[in-house]
Amino acid sequence: MATGAKVFVIAEHRDGRLKKSTFELLGASSAAGNETHAILLGDGVAEMAKELGHYGAAKVHLVQNAALKHYTSEAYSKAIIPILQSGGAEVVLASHTPTGRDLMPRIAARMNVGLASDCTQLSFDGGKIKVRRPVYAGKATCEVEFLGSGPQMATVRANALGIPKPDTGKSAEVIQANADLGDLKTKVLDLAKGSSARPDVTEASIVISGGRAMKNAENFKILEEMADVLGAAVGASRAAVDAGFRPHRDQVGQTGKVVSPSLYIACGISGAIQHLAGMRTSKCIVAVNTDGEAPIFQVADYGVVSDLFTLVPLLKDEFKKVKDH
Ligand SMILES: Cc1cc2nc3c(=O)[nH]c(=O)nc-3n(C[C@H](O)[C@H](O)[C@H](O)COP(=O)(O)OP(=O)(O)OC[C@H]3O[C@@H](n4cnc5c(N)ncnc54)[C@H](O)[C@@H]3O)c2cc1C
């Protein structure tokens, strides 16, 4: 019988909390019987090692340094590469978040190995992994295997693998690692946070998006009210963003963010191929559109031919009733 691989997961955290997408990677790796390591970088982050253990990390490589307090690809890759090399990493996984998208290509280039990005499926077979990733703006998917030697590296879309149940009885061995960061060329001086208190569209398990049909920025209030009931994020089509109804960080699609939530509700969005590229792997898609022929209905699990301004407030009230009971 094949034995598992040595899998290293790069842990991501923000504001003192680990990201759920990190738990997905740990859970998938440990459930497949791999020797699962987590790499945890930052300053004053030691407490988080415990939680990584609950989600399946057998070992946590902890690097604490003031220069790692805020993410930079330069400092993070300098800290991570020696851990991968000395630990004999066979597989390296990170979430396909802005950080993962920035960091992993740099590490792969430095280690002279390939990288499969934005994977939506991941399977392990002994020391090898196979991943599936969308191509042609999500019109097709391809299966990728890695050839040659060196770690197999992949970034995985958030919500693609599912979050495992934590086991508080499990703990990880914490290995304190020192990072020789040398002279760094980049330094984060300040972080300007966005004003929204809602979850980011890439991380939320429910996303409610509005399109051009919203007509103006104020009308998005009805989507925000429904989002507040459901604990959802609010997204937008490019037409809505270009019209100035929403900031670009909310744009879903080929030139925006790629989301894969449990539930995606598209309100007044036609379903152009570039929008579908960003949301078609959502587990359940609900579309609200006045045009019964709109292409969004071809990918929707549930479609409602209706004026969104009538339907959304009704839906919000129904969701609220269910929530209150
Ligand atoms: C290179 C490139 C990259 C792009 N990247 C992106 C991207 O990242 N994301 C993205 O979204 N788009 C992207 N686009 C744009 C894309 O092609 C579409 O133009 C855009 O998605 C359309 O947005 P929309 O569905 O909101 O608007 P429309 O296509 O105008 O659709 C509005 C829909 O609302 C319906 N409607 C109208 N009134 C109501 C009502 N009262 N109630 C319910 N329904 C109503 C209409 O029937 C219609 O279907 C890109 C285009 C290009 C060329």
The ligand as an SDF file (V2000), in Angstrom:
LIG
                    3D

 53 58  0  0  0  0  0  0  0  0999 V2000
  -11.8210   41.0300  -20.8600 C   0  0  0  0  0  0  0  0  0  0  0  0
  -13.1100   41.1210  -20.1210 C   0  0  0  0  0  0  0  0  0  0  0  0
  -13.1130   40.8260  -18.7740 C   0  0  0  0  0  0  0  0  0  0  0  0
  -14.3200   40.8980  -18.0380 C   0  0  0  0  0  0  0  0  0  0  0  0
  -14.3120   40.5680  -16.7170 N   0  0  0  0  0  0  0  0  0  0  0  0
  -15.4790   40.5480  -16.0470 C   0  0  0  0  0  0  0  0  0  0  0  0
  -15.5250   40.1570  -14.6790 C   0  0  0  0  0  0  0  0  0  0  0  0
  -14.5240   39.8990  -14.0220 O   0  0  0  0  0  0  0  0  0  0  0  0
  -16.7420   40.1060  -14.0740 N   0  0  0  0  0  0  0  0  0  0  0  0
  -17.8960   40.4180  -14.7240 C   0  0  0  0  0  0  0  0  0  0  0  0
  -18.9660   40.3550  -14.0960 O   0  0  0  0  0  0  0  0  0  0  0  0
  -17.8630   40.8100  -16.0050 N   0  0  0  0  0  0  0  0  0  0  0  0
  -16.6880   40.8980  -16.6780 C   0  0  0  0  0  0  0  0  0  0  0  0
  -16.6870   41.3410  -17.9680 N   0  0  0  0  0  0  0  0  0  0  0  0
  -17.9030   41.9440  -18.5080 C   0  0  0  0  0  0  0  0  0  0  0  0
  -18.9220   40.9450  -19.0080 C   0  0  0  0  0  0  0  0  0  0  0  0
  -18.6640   40.6260  -20.3590 O   0  0  0  0  0  0  0  0  0  0  0  0
  -20.3260   41.5570  -18.9160 C   0  0  0  0  0  0  0  0  0  0  0  0
  -20.3680   42.7640  -19.6490 O   0  0  0  0  0  0  0  0  0  0  0  0
  -20.7890   41.8550  -17.4870 C   0  0  0  0  0  0  0  0  0  0  0  0
  -20.5960   40.7060  -16.6890 O   0  0  0  0  0  0  0  0  0  0  0  0
  -22.2700   42.2230  -17.5120 C   0  0  0  0  0  0  0  0  0  0  0  0
  -22.6800   42.5690  -16.2280 O   0  0  0  0  0  0  0  0  0  0  0  0
  -24.1780   42.4050  -15.7930 P   0  0  0  0  0  0  0  0  0  0  0  0
  -24.6060   40.9820  -15.9500 O   0  0  0  0  0  0  0  0  0  0  0  0
  -24.3340   43.0470  -14.4780 O   0  0  0  0  0  0  0  0  0  0  0  0
  -24.9420   43.3540  -16.8360 O   0  0  0  0  0  0  0  0  0  0  0  0
  -25.8820   42.9980  -18.0470 P   0  0  0  0  0  0  0  0  0  0  0  0
  -25.2250   42.0500  -18.9680 O   0  0  0  0  0  0  0  0  0  0  0  0
  -26.3610   44.2970  -18.5860 O   0  0  0  0  0  0  0  0  0  0  0  0
  -27.0900   42.2130  -17.3930 O   0  0  0  0  0  0  0  0  0  0  0  0
  -28.0600   42.7940  -16.5580 C   0  0  0  0  0  0  0  0  0  0  0  0
  -29.1190   41.7390  -16.3350 C   0  0  0  0  0  0  0  0  0  0  0  0
  -30.0620   42.2260  -15.4110 O   0  0  0  0  0  0  0  0  0  0  0  0
  -31.3710   41.7890  -15.8050 C   0  0  0  0  0  0  0  0  0  0  0  0
  -32.3100   42.7120  -15.2080 N   0  0  0  0  0  0  0  0  0  0  0  0
  -32.5950   43.9960  -15.5730 C   0  0  0  0  0  0  0  0  0  0  0  0
  -33.4520   44.5520  -14.7090 N   0  0  0  0  0  0  0  0  0  0  0  0
  -33.7350   43.6020  -13.7590 C   0  0  0  0  0  0  0  0  0  0  0  0
  -34.5260   43.5900  -12.5940 C   0  0  0  0  0  0  0  0  0  0  0  0
  -35.1940   44.6680  -12.1970 N   0  0  0  0  0  0  0  0  0  0  0  0
  -34.5750   42.4480  -11.8670 N   0  0  0  0  0  0  0  0  0  0  0  0
  -33.8810   41.3430  -12.2440 C   0  0  0  0  0  0  0  0  0  0  0  0
  -33.1010   41.3160  -13.3440 N   0  0  0  0  0  0  0  0  0  0  0  0
  -33.0170   42.4360  -14.0840 C   0  0  0  0  0  0  0  0  0  0  0  0
  -31.3260   41.8130  -17.3180 C   0  0  0  0  0  0  0  0  0  0  0  0
  -32.2970   40.9390  -17.8500 O   0  0  0  0  0  0  0  0  0  0  0  0
  -29.8910   41.3630  -17.5930 C   0  0  0  0  0  0  0  0  0  0  0  0
  -29.8360   39.9470  -17.7650 O   0  0  0  0  0  0  0  0  0  0  0  0
  -15.5080   41.2830  -18.6980 C   0  0  0  0  0  0  0  0  0  0  0  0
  -15.4730   41.5750  -20.0600 C   0  0  0  0  0  0  0  0  0  0  0  0
  -14.2930   41.4920  -20.7580 C   0  0  0  0  0  0  0  0  0  0  0  0
  -14.3000   41.8060  -22.2170 C   0  0  0  0  0  0  0  0  0  0  0  0
  1  2  1  0
  2  3  1  0
  2 52  2  0
  3  4  2  0
  4  5  1  0
  4 50  1  0
  5  6  2  0
  6  7  1  0
  6 13  1  0
  7  8  2  0
  7  9  1  0
  9 10  1  0
 10 11  2  0
 10 12  1  0
 12 13  2  0
 13 14  1  0
 14 15  1  0
 14 50  1  0
 15 16  1  0
 16 17  1  0
 16 18  1  0
 18 19  1  0
 18 20  1  0
 20 21  1  0
 20 22  1  0
 22 23  1  0
 23 24  1  0
 24 25  2  0
 24 26  1  0
 24 27  1  0
 27 28  1  0
 28 29  2  0
 28 30  1  0
 28 31  1  0
 31 32  1  0
 32 33  1  0
 33 34  1  0
 33 48  1  0
 34 35  1  0
 35 36  1  0
 35 46  1  0
 36 37  1  0
 36 45  1  0
 37 38  2  0
 38 39  1  0
 39 40  1  0
 39 45  2  0
 40 41  1  0
 40 42  2  0
 42 43  1  0
 43 44  2  0
 44 45  1  0
 46 47  1  0
 46 48  1  0
 48 49  1  0
 50 51  2  0
 51 52  1  0
 52 53  1  0
M  END
$$$$
